[in-house]
Amino acid sequence: MGEPASIGPDIIVKLAQKLPAHPLMIIGDRDLLQERAKQMQLPFNHDSFQFHHIPLNKPCTAGKLDVANANYVLKTLEIAAFACLDKQYDAVVTCPVNKQIINDAGVNFSGQTEFFAKLCHSNLPVMMLTTPGLHVALVTTHLPLTEVPAAITSPRLEDIIKILCCDLKKRFGINQPKILVCGLNPHAGEGGYLGREEIEVISPTLDKLRNKGYHLTGPVAADTAFSEKNLAQHDVVLAMYHDQGLPVLKYKGFTQAANITLGLSIIRTSVDHGTALEIAGSGYADENSLRYAINTAADMVKHSQ
């Protein structure tokens, strides 16, 4: 259910108006959904879903964060992850959480991607977002821009490409993944005049992997990577940092996109948006990203069988 004060409960209530064709277990406070449905003036039938009822630590108001419920949010994520690890569920789909309020509660929390990786004992989770016609994966995720260049090492880049290829085969049925790799700097460094990461780290790593049979193009300038011709010839774009790749994907498919964590022993997808506290409880939140994340998870389950 995600952050209880967010639009997470809203989009679940709206999802219940036209359910996907998949059996769903909601992990969270059942009474909160009933209250939010009443606030939104929408019907809500408990029988629409199965429930693992986790009571809130403290009653919440839509749009108003409360540090008292931070541990509630983490508990729901833990229950979902462990139930998937125990094969009780096929996949976990998450609504948005608020990083700041969890950190305010004294928990070092950089994001759900990293949180699930720790629970699954994964050393290197890979974030990939998907919308019809475009997959975008990231080399670095939730880092300040000043820390990005140092984080792009040859071992990290090599491991991420291997995980990306493995999961595209295993979870998406793509037998020979073709990856378009962005450079870090403008114009992919322009021969070293605009940065040397492409020369010293990215290109040598890609050459090493090409010699092992990986289908890689790049490094290419990010400003031209997302052309229709490039996308038609590749299965995924690998961006070097968060805001290099995700703005393009969200422009192309906002509300019709899902966030996927690769490199885990479980299937995990998420909505592609944040908590949107300013509209929580108003009824304006769009549930289609949640619907797309559920359908994406179901497709990944099918390919994994």
N, C-alpha and C positions, 0 to 999 in steps of 0.2 A: 504493500500500500504506500510505502514511502513516507515522506514527512506528513504528519497528520494535518498540519495547518495549511498545506499546499493544495494544489489542484489534483493531487493523487487520488483522494477520495472522490472528487468530482468526476474524473474521467472513468473511474470504475462504475460509478452510478450511471453515467451516460452509456458506458459499454453494455450495461445490463438491459438497456432499452432494445438492443439488437445484438444478441450474443453471438460470438464466433462459434464455429462448429467444432469446438474443442472443449473437453471437460476441464474446468478451471477450479483451482483451490485458492481462495483468498486468505492470505496470512496478514492478520491485522485485527483492528477493533470493529466488530460487526455493528455495534451500536453507533459508532461514528458515521458509518455509511448511511444508516437510517436517518440520523440527524442531518447529514449533509443533503440527502435526497429531499428531505422536508424543506430545508432552506432553499434548495434549487427548484422547489415545486415540481418534482418529478416522482413518479412511482418507483418503489424499490421493493422487489420481492426477494427475501432471503433465499428462497429456493432456486434463484437463478444460478447460484454458485454453491460449491462446498466451502466450508469455513474452517480455518484453524484460528480460533478466536484468541487474540492477544489483547487484553484490556490496556488502554492508555494508562500511563503513570499518573496523568493529570488531565482533566477535561480540557479540550482545546477549542479555540475560536478560529474560524477560517481567516487566514491572512496574518495571524499573530503567532510568531514563533515562541516556543517555551522550552528552555533548556531542560526542564523536568522530563520532557518526552524524548530526549536524545537517545537514551539507552533503550527505550521502547523501539525506536527505529532500528537500532543495531541488532536487537533481539530478533526482530522479524527477518532481517537479512540472514542472520546466523541459522535460524530455523529452516529457512528456504534452502540455503546451501547444504546443510547437513542432510536434509531430507532427499535432495538430489543425489548427494554422495552415497546415500543408503539405498538408492534406486526406488524410493517411494514415489518420486515425481520424475517426469522426463526432462523438464527444463524449468528454469526460473526466469520470470519476466518482472522487471522492477519499474516502479514509478519513481519520480524524482525525489532526491533528498537534499537537505541544505547542509553543506560542508561546514559553514561557519558555526551553526548552533551545536553541531556535534563536537567541534573543537572547543567551543566555549564550555562544554560539559567535561572537558579535561581529557578527551580522546584524540589522539593524533590521527586524523582522518583526512586523506587526500582525495578520496573518491571511492565510489562503489567498485570500479574496475580493480583498484589495488586491494580493496577490502576482500573481494571474492577470491582474488589471487592468493592472498594470505591464508584464507580458510581452506583453499584447495591445494595448498603447498606448491603453488606455481611460482617459479622464480622470475618469470617474465611474461606477464599478461600483455596481450596485444589488443588495442582498441581499434575496431573497425565499424564504421557506420555504413549503412546501406539504404538506398532508395531505388525505385525502379530505374534501371539503366546505369547505375553508378555504385561502386564499392570504393570507399576510401579508408585506408588503414594508416596508422600513425607510428612513427619511430619513437617519439616522445609524447607524453600526454599532458598531465597537469603540472607543468613546470613554468616558472617565470622565464621570459624570453632570454634574460641574461644567463641562464643556466643551460640553455638548449645546446649551444655548440659543443660544450664539454661533454654533454651526455651522449652525443652521437659518436660512438666509438665503433671500430670495425667489428669487435666481437658482438656488440649489441645489435648492430645492423644485420650481421650475418644470422644471428639467432632469430631475429624478428622475421626475416625473409623465410627462414626454414619453417617457423611456426605458421606463418601466413600460408605458405604453400601446402603444408600438411593439413591444415584445417579447411582450406578451400577444396581439397580433395575429399577429405573425410566428411565434412559437414555440408558441402554445397555440390558435391558431385562433379567438380571441375577437374578433369584428369591431368591436364597439363596447364597449370595456371600461368598466365602471362601478366607480368607485373611491370607497370610503368613507375619508375622511381624519380621523384622530384629531387632537385638540388636544394641545398640549404640557402644559398645566397641568391640575390638577384642575378638573372641570366645564368644561373648555375655557376656563378663565380667568374664568368667571362675570362677563362684562361688564367685565373689567379689574381686578376686585377681587382676583383670584388670579393675576395675571400678564397682561402686555400683548402677548405674542408672537402670540396669535391675532388681535388687533386690528391690530397693526402689520405683521405679516409674513404669517401663514398665510391669513387671509381675503382680503386684497387679491390675493394670488397666485392663489388658487382662483378669485376673480371674474374675473381677467384671462384665465385658461385656459378658464373656462366660456364667455366671450365668443368664444373661438376654437373652440368646439364640443366641448370635453372634457366627459365625463359625471362630475361630481364632486359628492360630498355632504360637507358639513362646513365647518369643523372641528366634530367631535362629541366629547363627553366619552368618554374611553377606557373608562371603567367600564361604559358601556352600548353601546359600539360593537359588541361581539361577540354581541349578541342574535340569536336565530334569525331574527327578522324582518329585521334589517339584513343579515345574511349572505345571506339568500335573495334580496335585492334588489341585491346587489353582487357583483362578480367578485373583488375583492381589498380588503383593509384595508391602508391605509398608516399605519404607526405612526411616531411621531417619533423613537423611540430603541429600542435593543435590547430592554431588559427591559420595555418597554411592550406589545409585541406578541408576543414569542416565548414567554413563559410560557403564554399562552392556547393557542397552537398546540401546544406540546409536551404540555400537559395533555390536549388533545383527541386527539392522534395520535402520542404518543411511540412510537418503533420503527416507525411507519407514516408517516414524514415524510421530506422531503428538503430540503436547502438548495440554492438555485439562485442563480447569479450572472448577473444580467441586465446588458445594456449591453456585452457582449463580442462579439467577432467569432467566437467559438467557443461551443459549448454546454458548460457546466460545471455539474455537480450534485455534491452531497456528502451524506454521512450527516448526521443532525440531532443527533449526540451527540459527546461528547468522547472522550478517550483511555482513560478508565476503567482506569488503570494498576493499581488495586487488584484487578481481576478478570482481568487479562491472563494468558492461559495456563490459566485454570481451566475453560474450556468453558462458562461461564455467560453470556458475551456473546451478545446477540441480533443476528442478521444481517439482520433484516427491514428495517431502515432502509436498509442497503446495497442490498438487493433492490429496495426502493421507489425509491431514487435511480437505479438502473440503468434500471428501467422508465420512470421519469419522463424520463430523458435520451433513451431510445428514442422515447417519444411526442413529445418536442420535435423530434427529428430528422425524424419523419414529417411534422409540421406545417410544417417548414421547407423541405421538398422542393417 
